[in-house]
Amino acid sequence: MEIGKDREPRLQVGGQEPFPISHAVVDRDVLQSRLRHITREDGMPVVLPVGSRVTLWSGPAVLFVGIVEEDQSVVDLLSAQPDPGEDFLDI
């Protein structure tokens, strides 16, 4: 699913204030969903801190919540894996 400017998307990283973005893609699969190709309003890619919690907003609605992985994709919280040696994912 493509999220463009017409949806007025904003990205929130951790507890910071959400900031506007121009584009993102949500890839949905049977096993997991991923947020990818996040682009700032100036056309530059958004670089996210690995392991941080990310929320994609459209107006007052939450479209996606997940955890940033090494490849800069964001895996949805339901698909996120716990750290080795942990029995749960601390969200």
VENBELRA-V98550 format. One record per residue. N is the residue number from 1. PHI is phi in whole degrees, 0 to 359 (* if undefined). OMEGA is omega in degrees with one decimal (none if undefined). Layout:
((N/PHI/OMEGA) (N/PHI/OMEGA))
This chain:
((1/*/178.6) (2/273/176.2) (3/247/-177.7) (4/246/-177.1) (5/302/-178.8) (6/298/178.4) (7/269/-178.2) (8/51/-176.2) (9/287/174.2) (10/226/-179.5) (11/243/177.6) (12/243/179.5) (13/249/-177.3) (14/60/-179.6) (15/267/-178.9) (16/288/175.7) (17/292/176.2) (18/297/177.4) (19/236/-177.9) (20/291/173.4) (21/233/-179.9) (22/257/-173.3) (23/199/171.9) (24/200/178.0) (25/234/173.2) (26/253/176.5) (27/264/-179.8) (28/256/-178.5) (29/220/177.9) (30/298/-175.5) (31/271/-176.7) (32/195/173.4) (33/237/-179.6) (34/225/173.1) (35/260/-175.5) (36/220/171.9) (37/52/-179.6) (38/278/-175.2) (39/235/176.2) (40/290/178.5) (41/297/179.7) (42/274/177.8) (43/90/179.4) (44/277/177.7) (45/291/176.2) (46/275/176.6) (47/257/-174.7) (48/248/176.6) (49/289/-179.4) (50/302/178.1) (51/91/-178.6) (52/279/177.2) (53/273/-177.3) (54/234/176.6) (55/236/175.8) (56/258/-178.4) (57/251/167.7) (58/225/-171.5) (59/61/179.5) (60/274/-175.0) (61/266/173.8) (62/272/178.6) (63/264/-172.7) (64/200/173.4) (65/226/-179.4) (66/197/-177.6) (67/242/-178.9) (68/287/177.6) (69/253/-176.2) (70/306/-176.8) (71/276/-179.9) (72/72/170.9) (73/275/-180.0) (74/243/-179.8) (75/269/-177.4) (76/297/-174.3) (77/300/-179.5) (78/291/-179.6) (79/261/-176.7) (80/297/-179.0) (81/261/176.6) (82/290/174.5) (83/296/178.0) (84/304/-179.9) (85/86/178.4) (86/256/177.8) (87/267/-177.1) (88/211/176.4) (89/265/179.7) (90/280/-179.9) (91/249/none))
